[in-house]
Amino acid sequence: MVELLSDIANICGLVAQYFGGNAGKTALWFRTENPLLGNISPRDMIRYGRQERLRHFVMSAVEDNARAPAV
């Protein structure tokens, strides 16, 4: 259980970091259905035990963002 909560906290931290620490945007992202996740919200992914897939999705997005050229 502690590992699960730690994984969820890490995902939340990564998403919050992406949004510059904006809690409102972070919370909205977790509540909004995402077509890249099969039209399910990240919050529901966690509820259904799919946090590993969500973590992979977030990590891929963070890596892609880091590789993107600065505009």
MOPAC internal coordinates of N, CA, C and O (Angstrom, degrees):
PM7 1SCF
backbone

  N    0.0000 0     0.00 0     0.00 0    0    0    0
  C    1.4542 1     0.00 0     0.00 0    1    0    0
  C    1.5254 1   110.79 1     0.00 0    2    1    0
  O    1.2310 1   120.49 1   140.76 1    3    2    1
  N    1.3224 1   116.67 1   -39.24 1    3    2    1
  C    1.4629 1   120.38 1   179.87 1    5    3    2
  C    1.5267 1   109.86 1   -65.02 1    6    5    3
  O    1.2310 1   120.62 1   140.74 1    7    6    5
  N    1.3305 1   116.41 1   -39.26 1    7    6    5
  C    1.4648 1   120.34 1   179.06 1    9    7    6
  C    1.5266 1   110.77 1   -64.13 1   10    9    7
  O    1.2310 1   120.30 1   138.71 1   11   10    9
  N    1.3233 1   117.03 1   -41.29 1   11   10    9
  C    1.4574 1   121.77 1   178.26 1   13   11   10
  C    1.5252 1   110.47 1   -60.51 1   14   13   11
  O    1.2310 1   120.73 1   131.83 1   15   14   13
  N    1.3220 1   116.21 1   -48.17 1   15   14   13
  C    1.4666 1   119.79 1   179.82 1   17   15   14
  C    1.5229 1   111.75 1   -64.28 1   18   17   15
  O    1.2310 1   120.52 1   144.21 1   19   18   17
  N    1.3087 1   116.62 1   -35.79 1   19   18   17
  C    1.4613 1   120.70 1   177.11 1   21   19   18
  C    1.5243 1   110.56 1   -65.13 1   22   21   19
  O    1.2310 1   120.21 1   137.18 1   23   22   21
  N    1.3332 1   117.20 1   -42.82 1   23   22   21
  C    1.4635 1   121.20 1   177.60 1   25   23   22
  C    1.5285 1   110.74 1   -60.79 1   26   25   23
  O    1.2310 1   120.42 1   134.69 1   27   26   25
  N    1.3165 1   116.81 1   -45.31 1   27   26   25
  C    1.4633 1   121.44 1  -179.97 1   29   27   26
  C    1.5232 1   110.08 1   -63.54 1   30   29   27
  O    1.2310 1   120.30 1   137.74 1   31   30   29
  N    1.3201 1   117.04 1   -42.26 1   31   30   29
  C    1.4691 1   120.79 1   178.85 1   33   31   30
  C    1.5248 1   110.82 1   -62.64 1   34   33   31
  O    1.2310 1   120.14 1   139.85 1   35   34   33
  N    1.3240 1   117.34 1   -40.15 1   35   34   33
  C    1.4625 1   120.78 1   178.13 1   37   35   34
  C    1.5265 1   111.31 1   -63.83 1   38   37   35
  O    1.2310 1   120.56 1   137.55 1   39   38   37
  N    1.3240 1   116.54 1   -42.45 1   39   38   37
  C    1.4688 1   120.44 1   177.35 1   41   39   38
  C    1.5253 1   109.80 1   -61.11 1   42   41   39
  O    1.2310 1   120.62 1   133.08 1   43   42   41
  N    1.3179 1   116.41 1   -46.92 1   43   42   41
  C    1.4731 1   120.87 1   179.20 1   45   43   42
  C    1.5281 1   110.94 1   -59.20 1   46   45   43
  O    1.2310 1   120.68 1   137.86 1   47   46   45
  N    1.3099 1   116.30 1   -42.14 1   47   46   45
  C    1.4585 1   120.55 1   179.62 1   49   47   46
  C    1.5143 1   112.53 1   -63.68 1   50   49   47
  O    1.2310 1   120.25 1   137.80 1   51   50   49
  N    1.3160 1   117.13 1   -42.20 1   51   50   49
  C    1.4638 1   120.83 1   178.78 1   53   51   50
  C    1.5267 1   111.49 1   -64.07 1   54   53   51
  O    1.2310 1   120.77 1   136.87 1   55   54   53
  N    1.3186 1   116.13 1   -43.13 1   55   54   53
  C    1.4626 1   120.01 1   179.98 1   57   55   54
  C    1.5294 1   109.90 1   -66.90 1   58   57   55
  O    1.2310 1   120.46 1   137.50 1   59   58   57
  N    1.3151 1   116.73 1   -42.50 1   59   58   57
  C    1.4655 1   120.14 1   178.25 1   61   59   58
  C    1.5251 1   110.86 1   -62.03 1   62   61   59
  O    1.2310 1   120.58 1   140.03 1   63   62   61
  N    1.3081 1   116.50 1   -39.97 1   63   62   61
  C    1.4688 1   120.72 1   178.34 1   65   63   62
  C    1.5261 1   109.86 1   -62.55 1   66   65   63
  O    1.2310 1   120.31 1   137.47 1   67   66   65
  N    1.3108 1   117.02 1   -42.53 1   67   66   65
  C    1.4667 1   121.26 1   179.13 1   69   67   66
  C    1.5284 1   110.45 1   -58.30 1   70   69   67
  O    1.2310 1   120.62 1   140.15 1   71   70   69
  N    1.3299 1   116.42 1   -39.85 1   71   70   69
  C    1.4665 1   121.35 1  -179.25 1   73   71   70
  C    1.5243 1   112.28 1   -89.60 1   74   73   71
  O    1.2310 1   120.14 1  -160.97 1   75   74   73
  N    1.3068 1   117.33 1    19.03 1   75   74   73
  C    1.4582 1   121.40 1   175.77 1   77   75   74
  C    1.5137 1   113.89 1    64.07 1   78   77   75
  O    1.2310 1   120.53 1  -150.31 1   79   78   77
  N    1.3213 1   116.59 1    29.69 1   79   78   77
  C    1.4602 1   120.67 1   178.55 1   81   79   78
  C    1.5170 1   114.09 1    80.75 1   82   81   79
  O    1.2310 1   119.87 1  -174.01 1   83   82   81
  N    1.3151 1   117.84 1     5.99 1   83   82   81
  C    1.4674 1   121.74 1  -179.39 1   85   83   82
  C    1.5313 1   109.28 1   -74.99 1   86   85   83
  O    1.2310 1   120.91 1   -72.72 1   87   86   85
  N    1.3282 1   115.87 1   107.28 1   87   86   85
  C    1.4689 1   121.26 1  -176.06 1   89   87   86
  C    1.5225 1   111.81 1   -65.20 1   90   89   87
  O    1.2310 1   120.01 1   144.27 1   91   90   89
  N    1.3128 1   117.59 1   -35.73 1   91   90   89
  C    1.4620 1   121.06 1  -179.93 1   93   91   90
  C    1.5209 1   111.89 1   -64.30 1   94   93   91
  O    1.2310 1   120.59 1   132.94 1   95   94   93
  N    1.3328 1   116.47 1   -47.06 1   95   94   93
  C    1.4616 1   120.46 1   178.90 1   97   95   94
  C    1.5282 1   110.93 1   -65.42 1   98   97   95
  O    1.2310 1   120.75 1   141.02 1   99   98   97
  N    1.3162 1   116.17 1   -38.98 1   99   98   97
  C    1.4631 1   120.28 1   179.11 1  101   99   98
  C    1.5218 1   110.61 1   -63.26 1  102  101   99
  O    1.2310 1   120.26 1   132.73 1  103  102  101
  N    1.3164 1   117.11 1   -47.27 1  103  102  101
  C    1.4655 1   121.30 1   179.82 1  105  103  102
  C    1.5258 1   110.72 1   -62.64 1  106  105  103
  O    1.2310 1   120.48 1   138.85 1  107  106  105
  N    1.3286 1   116.68 1   -41.15 1  107  106  105
  C    1.4630 1   120.54 1   179.04 1  109  107  106
  C    1.5273 1   110.84 1   -62.90 1  110  109  107
  O    1.2310 1   120.20 1   138.53 1  111  110  109
  N    1.3317 1   117.23 1   -41.47 1  111  110  109
  C    1.4603 1   120.62 1   178.80 1  113  111  110
  C    1.5259 1   110.92 1   -59.57 1  114  113  111
  O    1.2310 1   120.35 1   138.52 1  115  114  113
  N    1.3305 1   116.94 1   -41.48 1  115  114  113
  C    1.4638 1   120.44 1  -179.47 1  117  115  114
  C    1.5255 1   112.39 1   -68.66 1  118  117  115
  O    1.2310 1   119.90 1   153.16 1  119  118  117
  N    1.3289 1   117.79 1   -26.84 1  119  118  117
  C    1.4695 1   121.19 1  -177.87 1  121  119  118
  C    1.5234 1   113.63 1   -90.38 1  122  121  119
  O    1.2310 1   119.76 1   162.45 1  123  122  121
  N    1.3232 1   118.06 1   -17.55 1  123  122  121
  C    1.4608 1   122.09 1  -172.36 1  125  123  122
  C    1.5265 1   111.74 1   -89.44 1  126  125  123
  O    1.2310 1   120.94 1   -46.67 1  127  126  125
  N    1.3403 1   115.82 1   133.33 1  127  126  125
  C    1.4590 1   120.14 1   175.66 1  129  127  126
  C    1.5200 1   108.59 1   -61.59 1  130  129  127
  O    1.2310 1   120.75 1   -42.34 1  131  130  129
  N    1.3233 1   116.17 1   137.66 1  131  130  129
  C    1.4514 1   121.93 1  -175.60 1  133  131  130
  C    1.5256 1   108.96 1  -120.43 1  134  133  131
  O    1.2310 1   119.97 1   -60.62 1  135  134  133
  N    1.3426 1   117.66 1   119.38 1  135  134  133
  C    1.4682 1   119.34 1  -179.48 1  137  135  134
  C    1.5327 1   112.88 1   -62.27 1  138  137  135
  O    1.2310 1   119.92 1   153.62 1  139  138  137
  N    1.3217 1   117.77 1   -26.38 1  139  138  137
  C    1.4641 1   120.63 1   178.80 1  141  139  138
  C    1.5303 1   111.94 1   -74.53 1  142  141  139
  O    1.2310 1   120.78 1   168.22 1  143  142  141
  N    1.3175 1   116.11 1   -11.78 1  143  142  141
  C    1.4701 1   121.51 1   177.00 1  145  143  142
  C    1.5255 1   111.22 1  -109.19 1  146  145  143
  O    1.2310 1   120.63 1  -163.15 1  147  146  145
  N    1.3293 1   116.40 1    16.85 1  147  146  145
  C    1.4622 1   119.97 1   179.83 1  149  147  146
  C    1.5106 1   112.63 1    82.75 1  150  149  147
  O    1.2310 1   120.50 1  -147.67 1  151  150  149
  N    1.3391 1   116.65 1    32.33 1  151  150  149
  C    1.4690 1   123.58 1   179.72 1  153  151  150
  C    1.5265 1   112.67 1    59.13 1  154  153  151
  O    1.2310 1   121.54 1  -140.01 1  155  154  153
  N    1.3045 1   114.66 1    39.99 1  155  154  153
  C    1.4601 1   121.25 1   175.20 1  157  155  154
  C    1.5298 1   107.30 1  -125.81 1  158  157  155
  O    1.2310 1   120.48 1   -31.45 1  159  158  157
  N    1.3000 1   116.68 1   148.55 1  159  158  157
  C    1.4623 1   119.24 1   179.98 1  161  159  158
  C    1.5278 1   109.95 1   -78.71 1  162  161  159
  O    1.2310 1   120.22 1   -29.48 1  163  162  161
  N    1.3247 1   117.19 1   150.52 1  163  162  161
  C    1.4606 1   119.60 1   175.72 1  165  163  162
  C    1.5324 1   112.06 1   -56.65 1  166  165  163
  O    1.2310 1   120.28 1   143.67 1  167  166  165
  N    1.3147 1   117.08 1   -36.33 1  167  166  165
  C    1.4709 1   120.46 1   177.64 1  169  167  166
  C    1.5242 1   110.59 1   -59.69 1  170  169  167
  O    1.2310 1   120.53 1   137.24 1  171  170  169
  N    1.3409 1   116.59 1   -42.76 1  171  170  169
  C    1.4603 1   119.54 1   178.88 1  173  171  170
  C    1.5253 1   111.73 1   -70.30 1  174  173  171
  O    1.2310 1   120.57 1   147.86 1  175  174  173
  N    1.3332 1   116.52 1   -32.14 1  175  174  173
  C    1.4689 1   118.78 1   175.29 1  177  175  174
  C    1.5304 1   109.27 1   -57.23 1  178  177  175
  O    1.2310 1   120.55 1   135.72 1  179  178  177
  N    1.3164 1   116.56 1   -44.28 1  179  178  177
  C    1.4686 1   121.21 1   178.97 1  181  179  178
  C    1.5240 1   109.88 1   -64.92 1  182  181  179
  O    1.2310 1   120.47 1   134.88 1  183  182  181
  N    1.3159 1   116.72 1   -45.12 1  183  182  181
  C    1.4695 1   120.70 1  -179.29 1  185  183  182
  C    1.5209 1   112.07 1   -59.83 1  186  185  183
  O    1.2310 1   120.13 1   146.01 1  187  186  185
  N    1.3348 1   117.36 1   -33.99 1  187  186  185
  C    1.4627 1   121.79 1  -178.59 1  189  187  186
  C    1.5253 1   112.87 1   -90.44 1  190  189  187
  O    1.2310 1   120.48 1  -171.81 1  191  190  189
  N    1.3320 1   116.68 1     8.19 1  191  190  189
  C    1.4557 1   120.14 1   176.75 1  193  191  190
  C    1.5102 1   114.38 1    79.25 1  194  193  191
  O    1.2310 1   119.96 1  -158.78 1  195  194  193
  N    1.3206 1   117.68 1    21.22 1  195  194  193
  C    1.4579 1   122.42 1  -178.43 1  197  195  194
  C    1.5274 1   111.84 1  -103.31 1  198  197  195
  O    1.2310 1   120.41 1  -150.07 1  199  198  197
  N    1.3279 1   116.81 1    29.93 1  199  198  197
  C    1.4658 1   120.34 1  -177.12 1  201  199  198
  C    1.5252 1   112.44 1   -65.39 1  202  201  199
  O    1.2310 1   119.78 1   152.61 1  203  202  201
  N    1.3259 1   118.02 1   -27.39 1  203  202  201
  C    1.4673 1   119.42 1   178.19 1  205  203  202
  C    1.5272 1   110.10 1   -67.43 1  206  205  203
  O    1.2310 1   119.97 1   137.33 1  207  206  205
  N    1.3067 1   117.67 1   -42.67 1  207  206  205
  C    1.4664 1   120.52 1   176.62 1  209  207  206
  C    1.5265 1   109.78 1   -64.49 1  210  209  207
  O    1.2310 1   120.39 1   139.28 1  211  210  209
  N    1.3152 1   116.85 1   -40.72 1  211  210  209
  C    1.4662 1   121.02 1   178.31 1  213  211  210
  C    1.5216 1   110.43 1   -63.58 1  214  213  211
  O    1.2310 1   120.24 1   137.27 1  215  214  213
  N    1.3175 1   117.14 1   -42.73 1  215  214  213
  C    1.4698 1   120.55 1   178.99 1  217  215  214
  C    1.5253 1   109.79 1   -61.31 1  218  217  215
  O    1.2310 1   120.49 1   136.72 1  219  218  217
  N    1.3091 1   116.66 1   -43.28 1  219  218  217
  C    1.4669 1   120.62 1   178.44 1  221  219  218
  C    1.5358 1   110.36 1   -61.59 1  222  221  219
  O    1.2310 1   120.30 1   136.31 1  223  222  221
  N    1.3085 1   117.04 1   -43.69 1  223  222  221
  C    1.4696 1   122.30 1   178.48 1  225  223  222
  C    1.5282 1   110.66 1   -59.77 1  226  225  223
  O    1.2310 1   120.32 1   132.41 1  227  226  225
  N    1.3301 1   116.99 1   -47.59 1  227  226  225
  C    1.4619 1   121.49 1  -178.92 1  229  227  226
  C    1.5228 1   110.34 1   -65.33 1  230  229  227
  O    1.2310 1   120.14 1   136.24 1  231  230  229
  N    1.3196 1   117.35 1   -43.76 1  231  230  229
  C    1.4679 1   120.28 1   179.65 1  233  231  230
  C    1.5267 1   110.95 1   -62.40 1  234  233  231
  O    1.2310 1   120.00 1   139.17 1  235  234  233
  N    1.3177 1   117.60 1   -40.83 1  235  234  233
  C    1.4664 1   120.94 1   177.62 1  237  235  234
  C    1.5184 1   110.93 1   -62.97 1  238  237  235
  O    1.2310 1   120.52 1   138.61 1  239  238  237
  N    1.3283 1   116.62 1   -41.39 1  239  238  237
  C    1.4637 1   120.47 1   179.27 1  241  239  238
  C    1.5311 1   110.94 1   -65.58 1  242  241  239
  O    1.2310 1   120.38 1   139.40 1  243  242  241
  N    1.3109 1   116.88 1   -40.60 1  243  242  241
  C    1.4680 1   120.81 1   178.57 1  245  243  242
  C    1.5316 1   109.75 1   -63.66 1  246  245  243
  O    1.2310 1   120.28 1   135.94 1  247  246  245
  N    1.3230 1   117.06 1   -44.06 1  247  246  245
  C    1.4648 1   121.18 1   179.29 1  249  247  246
  C    1.5277 1   111.30 1   -64.27 1  250  249  247
  O    1.2310 1   120.57 1   136.91 1  251  250  249
  N    1.3416 1   116.52 1   -43.09 1  251  250  249
  C    1.4610 1   120.09 1   178.51 1  253  251  250
  C    1.5255 1   110.75 1   -62.88 1  254  253  251
  O    1.2310 1   120.56 1   139.99 1  255  254  253
  N    1.3154 1   116.53 1   -40.01 1  255  254  253
  C    1.4572 1   121.40 1   179.71 1  257  255  254
  C    1.5270 1   110.61 1   -65.59 1  258  257  255
  O    1.2310 1   120.20 1   142.71 1  259  258  257
  N    1.3144 1   117.22 1   -37.29 1  259  258  257
  C    1.4647 1   121.27 1  -179.43 1  261  259  258
  C    1.5319 1   110.84 1   -69.17 1  262  261  259
  O    1.2310 1   120.15 1   149.42 1  263  262  261
  N    1.3314 1   117.32 1   -30.58 1  263  262  261
  C    1.4612 1   121.26 1  -179.42 1  265  263  262
  C    1.5248 1   112.88 1   -84.26 1  266  265  263
  O    1.2310 1   120.42 1   162.88 1  267  266  265
  N    1.3243 1   116.79 1   -17.12 1  267  266  265
  C    1.4708 1   120.15 1  -177.51 1  269  267  266
  C    1.5328 1   109.74 1   -65.91 1  270  269  267
  O    1.2310 1   120.66 1   -42.00 1  271  270  269
  N    1.3084 1   116.34 1   138.00 1  271  270  269
  C    1.4712 1   118.73 1   178.52 1  273  271  270
  C    1.5195 1   111.24 1   -67.79 1  274  273  271
  O    1.2310 1   120.97 1   -35.98 1  275  274  273
  N    1.3177 1   115.76 1   144.02 1  275  274  273
  C    1.4569 1   120.98 1   178.27 1  277  275  274
  C    1.5291 1   108.98 1   -70.33 1  278  277  275
  O    1.2310 1   121.19 1   -40.92 1  279  278  277
  N    1.3159 1   115.33 1   139.08 1  279  278  277
  C    1.4684 1   120.34 1  -179.21 1  281  279  278
  C    1.5055 1   109.77 1  -101.03 1  282  281  279
  O    1.2310 1   120.10 1   180.00 1  283  282  281

